[in-house]
Amino acid sequence: METADTVDADGTPSVGASGPVARALVLVVLSCGLVSRVADGIAHESAAYVPFVLVLYAVPFWYASGRGRALLVRHRGTLLAAQAVLTYLPFAIFGDGWVGGASGLLGALVLLLVPGRPGWLLFAGLAVLEPVLWLAVGLPYQPALNAGCWVTIAFLITALSGFALNRLVDLDETLATARSRLVADAVDRQKLAAVEHLRTRIVQRLANLSERAGDVVGSTDADRLRSGLAAAGKLAREAAADSRRLLLALPDPTPVRLRPTGGPTIVEPRLAYLVTAAVTVLFGLQTVLNVAAPAAGVHHPPSAVVIVVLAVLAVVVLTLLHLDLDGSARRPRGWPLTLLLQGVLLAVLYQVAGATALALLGTLAASVLVSSRHPARWAILVAVVAIMPVLTFAHPPGDETTLPREVRWCIYVVAIQLTASLLIYGLSRFTVAALEVERASHQVAALAAREEQTRLARDVHDTLGLGLSTIALKTDLAVELLDISPDRARWEAVQVMRLATTVASDAVALGTGAVVLDLRHELASARATLEAAGVRVETDVEMSDDTTHGAAVLAAVLREAVTNVIRHSRARSCVIRLVERGPDVLLEVTNDGAQEARREPGTGLRNMEERLRPLGGRLTTTAGSDGVYSLAATLPATLPATMTPLVRR
């Protein structure tokens, strides 16, 4: 297979993308359809039917224009009822002199305005009603088999193509809707999984831990006190380990398939493929019927019918091959030769069946438009349109023998071929665009899910790590104090209970992203935690009373920094500084007793950098040979206009 560009060689975007080009395509196809209905391939006693045709196209043109769509949707019941009256009243007025296929406009509007299964069921009812009505008023021509199939095929092509091409224009809205729904769904799945993990693995352990600490407070048995505190410390360490394993517990970020809702329709690639293939096959079927059951006065030998059937089958297969219905943006290998073969087959059809076989000529133009990326490909479409009158006059169909009839037939056939060419081309782009919508939406949703996973894992690591480590330290301290000061040990157990409740509340809030850290509270908590671990703490804080969004980021950085001091060092002293230095605010945490193996950046440091970067902040670390480790987080005191300032002077 050969890769095809997504942008045409002349610099214009392919019609695979919705927008002005797609809207213009729909309007051109509608206009050509209107011309073909006015000219019509069936003889009429008068032109009285023309005003009815013009009125029938009013609402379809309105919908395709994209203007006043909300009003149209709001009054869709009234408009569909009016369109139905205008569609079926001419059957009573003109009988078999009405225009075949015009009812398809109503079918397209039903599919566009009635969402989901009800719309398709109503459409199916209209499709069944179409041949029944024609049989009741009389078929437009003979033989009955050809005419009966033709009115049904014309209805289906008009309806399905009108639905599909308008959906092409709507893909911008569909893409935005699909993305937002998929993103919300993917993010919600991650949040729900995180909430469940935190509930079962963290909150439940903390509840058990608090219960054990409570037993310790009320007990006078030293052995029971010791075992209870040891069990509480073990639970805290297990909970801390589980918090670090959150990312492994979250579901695959690939988004699940969306269930239909009452919102805008999300076009499925399978539906787009079926519509495109169905319209192409219907054109081929009508060509076969024109030869197998020809109009009165025309006869084709059985051998000609066999040739036509085989040739039509080959042309349909080649057309579907060229149309890139798998959305791979690849052209078939040797596509120039397959296009040439398609042209030869159409020439054979014309020699065997005459102008009645020209219905498939539009497939060649559509195949060229899709396969070629050269600007000259549009000349092929012009050539197809220009050659139609020549071929028609050279080999007129059936009873179109008078000059006025041949002229009218030429207008009809030219309009039909232009419609078919642009229609099949547009439908193929519709299929590709639908696939692009699905792929792009799933990619965006998967990315959002991964970002949510990262956020949840980072927040759990940063928010719960210090609390769980502090609980473990306090239980260890309480065990050591049992023989020295039982009352102090019980007091530490009470602190463990309170801290477990606080950490459990944070764990519940983390699943919804509702945790907001307070910098002043974290400064006080940092001192208390470090002192509980036996670390001497010095603080140098110069912070304005009015702190905002950036302070919460510094609070998270401070919490993680203190966690690292406790977990990754044997610190005896720690200095915490929070000062304004020039245009920046500096948070610095310096401790001794740093372990050599922990001087490389870990998850916590990466999390801090990720929090600081969006606010224009930076993180630096230094490790001295004497075991002194320093972490400095800097944020601009005055942020860009798009951000909230950290400190207001």
N, C-alpha and C positions, 0 to 999 in steps of 0.2 A: 504494500500500500504506500501511497505517496502523500506526504503531508500537505495540506492546503492551508494557506494563510487565513487568518481571521479578518484581515483587512484587505480589501481589493487592491489590485495593482494601481488603480487610478487614484488611490488615496481615500476612497470613500468606504465607510464601514459596510460590512456585509449586512444583509437584511436579517441575519441571525439575531441581531440585537434589536430590541424594541425601541421605539422612538419615532421621530418624524418620518424616517424612511419607511418603516413598517406601516405607519398610519397612511402615508401616501399610497403604498401598495394596496391596502384595503380599499381605499377610495377609488383607485384606478380600476381594480377588479370589479367593484360595484358598478362603476360607470360603464365598463364594457358589458357587464351583465345586463344593465338597463338597455343598452343599444341592441343587444341580441334579442331581448324580449320584445322590444318595439318592432324591430325588423321581423323577427320570428321566422322560423323555417317552414311554418305551415301557412298555406294560403288562407286569407281572411276576406270575407265579403266586404268589409269596410274597416276604417281605422278607428271605429268607436271604442275598441278595447284599449287604445293607447292611453287615454287619461287614467284609466284604472291602473294600468301598469305604473305610470308615473307616481300616482298616489301611494301605491304599494311600497315604493322604494324610499318614501319619506323617512319613516322611523329607522330603517336600516342605515341610511345615510347619517341620521342624527346620532345613532349609537357609534358609528365608525368615526365620526368627527371628534368624539371625545368630549364635546362641550355639553354642559348641563347634564352630565351623567347621573349626578345625585338626584336630580328632578326626575329623570327617566326611570331610575330604579325605584324611587318613592311611589311613582304612579304606574308601576309596571303592569299591575292587574288591569287597569283601565286601558292602557296602551295595547296590551296583548289582546284584549277583547275587541278593541277597534280594529287592530290588524287582522284579527280572525274574520270580522265582518267584511272587511275590504278584500280578504282573500277568497272567501267562499260565495259572496254575493255575485261575482261575475259568472260563476258556474250556472246560477239560475238565469242570468241575463243572456249570456252568450252560448251556453251549452258547450257543444264540441268545438265552438269557435273561440274558446278561451285559450290562454297561453300556457303551455305546459312548463312545469318547473317553477312557476311564480310562487306557488305555495311554499316552496322551500325557504322563502324569506321569513315566513312565520315560524317554521321549524328552527331556523337559526336563532331567532329572537327568544324562542322558548328555552333553548339550551343556554343562551347568554343570561337570561333574566330569571330563570327558575333554577336555583342551585341544586346540585346533588341528584340523587335518584329520582325525586319527583319530576325534575326536568326531563330526564332521559325517558321515563315512563310516558310522559305526555308527548314527547317527541315520537316515540314508537307508535303511539296511538295515531298521531298525525300521518306517519308514514303508511300505516295500514289504511287509513281513511282516503289517502290520495288516489290509489287505483280504483277504490270502490266508487268514489265520486265520478271519476271519468267513465267508468262502466255505466253508471246511472245516467249521465248526460250524453254519452256517446264518445267513443275514442276519437282523437283528432285526425287519424288517418288509418289506413289498413296496410298490412295485415294486423290483426288484433294483438298477436303475440309481440310483435315489434313495438306497436304503439303503447300497449299496456306496460311493457318493461321500460320503455323510454320515459313515460311520465313519472314512473317511480324512480328511475335512475336520476332524472333531472331534478326531482325533488330532493333526493339524498345528496347529490353533489352540491346543489345550491345551499342546502341547510348545513351540511357538515363543513363546507368550505367557509361559509359565512361565520360559523361559530369559531372555527380554528383560526382564521386570519384575524378576527377581532381579539381572540385570546392572545395572539402574538403581540398586538399593540398593548395589551394589558399586562405584559410580562414584567414591566418595570414595577408596577404596583404589586404584582404577585411576588416578585423577587424580594421586595422590601418586607412584605407580610410574611413570606415563608422564612426569611432569615430571622426576623424578630421572634417568630413563634418557635423556630427550631433552637435559637439561642436561649430563649427563656426556658424551653423544655430541657435542654441539655444542662443548663446551669442549675435548674431545680432538681434534676436527678442527682447532681453532685452534692447539693446542699442536703437533700433528704438522706443520702447515703452517709454524709458526714455526721448529721444529727444522730442517726441510728448508731454509728460507730462510737460517737462520743457518749451517747446515752448508755450503751451496753458495756463499753470498755473503760470509760473514764468516770462518768457520773455515778454509775452503780458501785464501782470500786471506792470512790470517795465516800459514798453513803456508808458502805461497810467499814471504811476507815474511821469515819466519824463515830460510828456505833462502838467500835473497839476503843477509841479514845474516851468515849463517854463511860464505858465500863471501867476503864482505868481510873477515871476521876472519882468514881464512887467506891473503889475497892481499897482495902487495907492490906491485902495479901501481896507481899513483895514479888513472889514468883509470878502471880497472875499479872501484876503490873508490868513486869519485865516482858513476859510473853505477849501481852496485849500490845505493848508499845512496839515490840519487834515485828509483830504481825502488821501493825499499822504502817510501819516504815516499809515493809515489803510490798504492801498494797500500793503505797505511793510510788515506789520505784517501778512496779509493774505498770501502773497507770502512765508514768512518764515514758516508759518504753513503748506503750501502745500509742501514745500521742505522736511519737516519732514515726510510727508505722501507718499513719492515717492515709498517706498517698497510695499505699498498696491496697488499702481497703476500699478505695473509691472505685466506681464502675468505669468500664471502658468509655472514653470520652466520645466515641462515635455516637452521634445522635440517633434516637429511635425514629421509626416512621411515624409521621404525624397522623392523628385521627382527624377526620373531617370536622369542621366547625361551621358555625353560621357566618363566618367572615368571608372575605374574598376567596374565590376558588384558587387553589393551588393546582396548576396544570401538571398532570403526571406525564412523564415521557412516554409511558406505554400507551396512554390515550392519544398523545400527539402522533405516535407512530401508526396506530390503528387508523386514525382519521386520514393521514397522508396516504397510507397504503390502500385504504378503501376507495378514496377518490380516484387514485390512479387505476385501480382494478375496474372501477365502474366505467371509466372512459373506454377501457379495453373491451369490456363486456358489451357496451353499446355498439362498438365497431363490429364485433362479431355478429350481433343481432342484425345490423344493417346489411350484412352479407347473407347470413343464414336465413333470415326472414325479411327479404327486401320488399320495398314498396311495390305497389301494383305496376305491372309493365316491365319490371326488372327481373332478370333471372340469372343465377350464377350456378354453374355446374358443381357437382359434389367435390370435384378436385379443387376448385377454387375455394370452396368453403374450408376444406382441410388446410390449404395453404394459408388462408387468412387466420384460422384458429392458431396454427403453429406460429405464424409471424407475430400475431398479437400477443401471444403468450411470451414470446422472446422479447418483444418490445417492452412489455410491462416489467419483466424481470430485469432487463437492462436499465430501465428507468429507475426502479427501486434501488438498483445497485449504485447508480450515479447519485442518488439523492442523499447519501450519507445519513441514513435514518438511524444509525447507531450513535450519531453524535461524536464520532471519533475525530472529526476534522481531517479525515484522510480520503483521498481519491483512490478509486480502484487502480491497481497496477495496469498499465497499458490503457489508460482511459481514452486517449485519442483514438485507439483502434476500436474500443467498444462504442464510442460515439459514432465512428464511421459505420460500424456494423448496424447500429440502430438506424442510421440514415438510409442504409441500403435496404433494410427490412421495410421501412416506411415507403420507399420507392416501389418495392415489390407489391405492397398493399395497394398502392395507388394504381399500379398497372392492372391488378386483378379486380379491384372493386371500384375504382374511380373515385369521385369526390366524396362518396359516402364513407370512405376510409380515412378521410383527412382529419377526423376527430382526434387521432393520435399524433398528429404532426406537432402539436403543442408540447408533447412530451420530449421531443428532440430539443426544442428551444429551451425548455426547463432544464434538461440534462446539461446542456452547454453552459447555461447561466450558473449552475451549481458547480460543475467540474472545472471550468476555466476560470482563471483569475485575471485574464487579459481584458483591458477595457473594450477591445473589439468584439467581445462576446455579445455585447448588446446589439451589435450589427446583425448577429444571427437572428435575434428576435425580430428585428426590422425586416430581414430577408424573408422570414417565415410569413410575416403578415403581408408583405408585398407580393409573395408568390401565390398566395391563396386565390386571388381573382383569376390569375393566369391558369392555374390548375382547374379551377371551377369552370371557366369558359371552355377549356380544352376538353373536359370530360364531365359535363353536367350530370347531376344525379336525377334519376327518375323522370318526373314530368316537368322539371324546371327547364323548359325548352324555349320559352319566349324571352325576349330581352329584358322586360321589366322583372320577370320572375328570377332570371339569372342575376340581375343586378341586386335585387333584394336578397337572394340567396348568398351572393358574395358578401354583402354587408353583414349578414347574419353569421356566415362562416368566419369572416375576419374577426368579428367581435368575439365569437366563441373561441377561436384559436388564441387570440390575445389573452382572453380570460383564462383559458386552460394553461397557457404557458406561465403566466404570472402566478396563477393559482397553485399549480404544482410546485413551482419554484418557491413560492411563499410558504407553502405547507411544509416543504422540506426544511426551510429555515426555521419554521415554527417548531418542528421536532427537535432540531439541534438546540434551539433556544430553550426549550423546555428541559432538555438534559442539562444544559448549562446552569439553569436555575436550580435544579436539584443538586448538582455537584457543588456549585458555589455556596448554596445555602448550607449543605452539610459540612463543607470545609470551614465556613465561618462559625457554625455551631460547634464543631469539634474544637476549633481554636478557642472559642469562648469557654468550652467545658474544661479544656486544659488550663486555661488561665484561672478558672475558678478552682480547679484542683490545687494549683500552685498557691493561690491566695489562702485557701483553707489550710493547706499544710503549713504554710508560712505563719499564719495567724495562730494556729494551734501550737506550733513550735515556740513561737515568741511569747504568746500570752499565757499558756499553761505551764511551760517549762520551768519558769522561775517559781511559781506557786508550788508545783509538785516537788521540785528540788528542796524548797524551803520546808515543806511538810516532812520530807525524809530527814533533813537535817535536825528539825525540831524533835522528831521521834528519837533520833540517835542521842541528842542532847538530853532528852528526858530520861533515857535509859542510863546514861552516865550519872545523872543527878539522883537517881533512886537511892543510892547508898549514902550520898552526901546530904541531900536536902529533898526528902520526899514531897514536901509541900511545893517546892519549886518545880519538881517533876510533874506534879498534878497541874500546876499552872501552865506548864508547857503543853500538857495534854489538852487543856482547854483551848489554848491558842491553835493547836492542831485542828480541833473541831471547828473553830471559827474560820480558819484558813481553808479547810476542806469545803465548807459551805460556800465561801467566796469563789474558790476555783471551780466548783461545780456549777455555780451560776454563770461564770465566764464560759464554761464549756458549752452550756445550753445556748448562750447568746452567740457563740462563735458560728454555729450552723447557719444563722441568718445574717451574719455580718454586723450584729448590733453592738459589738464591744467597742467602746471608746475609752481609751486610757487617759488618765489625768496625770499631767507631768508632776505636779506638786505631791500628789499621792504616791507616785512611783518613787520620788526622791525619798520620802519618808519610809516607804516600804523597803527600798534598797538599803538604807541604813540599818533598819531593824533586821533584815535578812542576813546581811553581812555580819552584824554583831552577834547574831544567833549562831553563826558559823565560826565565831571566835576571831573575826577579822576586825582590826582597828580601823575605823572609818573617819576620814576627814572630808569635809564638804566646803566648797567655795561656790556659792550660788549668788548670782546677780541677775535676777529675772524680774521683768516688769510685771505689774499686777495684771495687765491685760494681755493674755496669751490666747492664740487662736488655733487654727487647724494644724499648723506646723508643730505645735507643742505635743499633740497626740503622737506624731511620728517620733519625736525625740523621746517621748515616754516609752514607746515600744523599743527603741534602740537601747535606752537605759535598762529596761527590764532584761533584754537579751544579753547585754554586756554583763550585768550582775550575775545572770545565770551562768555565763561562761567563767566568771571568776570563781564561782562556787564549784562548778563541775570540772573545770580544766586547769585548776591551779591549786597550790598549797599556800594560798596567800595568808600573810599575817597582817598586812596593811593594804588599804585601798583609798585612793583619793578621787573624789568626784567633783568635777568643776563644770559649772554651767554659767558662762559669761558671754557678754557681747564683746566681740573683737572686731573693731572697725565696722564694716558693713555686714558682718556675719554674726551668727550666734553659734557658740562652740560648746559642745558637750564632750567632756574628756573623762575617761575612766582609766586610772593607772593603778596597777597592782604589782606586788612582788610575787615570787614563788611560781612563776609561769613554767609550765612543763614544756620541754623541748619538742615533744611530739605533737603539741597542739598549736604550733605557731603557724601552720599552713591554714589558709582560709577554709572554713567549713560552711555548713548550711546556714548557721546563724549569721555569719558575716555576709553571706550572699543575700540573705533576707533583709539585713539592715541596708545594704546598698540599694536593693530594689525599692525600699520604702523612701529612701532619701532622694534617689535620682529624679523622680517626677517633680520634686519641689526645687530642683537645682542644687541639691545638696551633694556632699561627697563624704566618703569614709576612708580614713587612713589608720593603719596600725603600725606599731613599731615594737620590736622585741629586742631587748638588750641582752648582752652576754651574761649579765648578772641576774637574769631571771625577772627583770622588770618588763612588764608588758603594758603598752598604752594603746587605747582605742580612742580615736577622735572623730566625732561626727559634726559636720559643719553645714549650717543652713543659712541662706541669705536672710537677713532681718527684713529686708524690703524685697519682696518677690515681684515678678512681672505682673502686669495689670491683670493677666488671666488667672493669677493665683491669689490666695489669701495671705497677707503678711503674717509672719510668725510673731513679731513683737511690734506693737504700735507705740511710737514715742509720743 
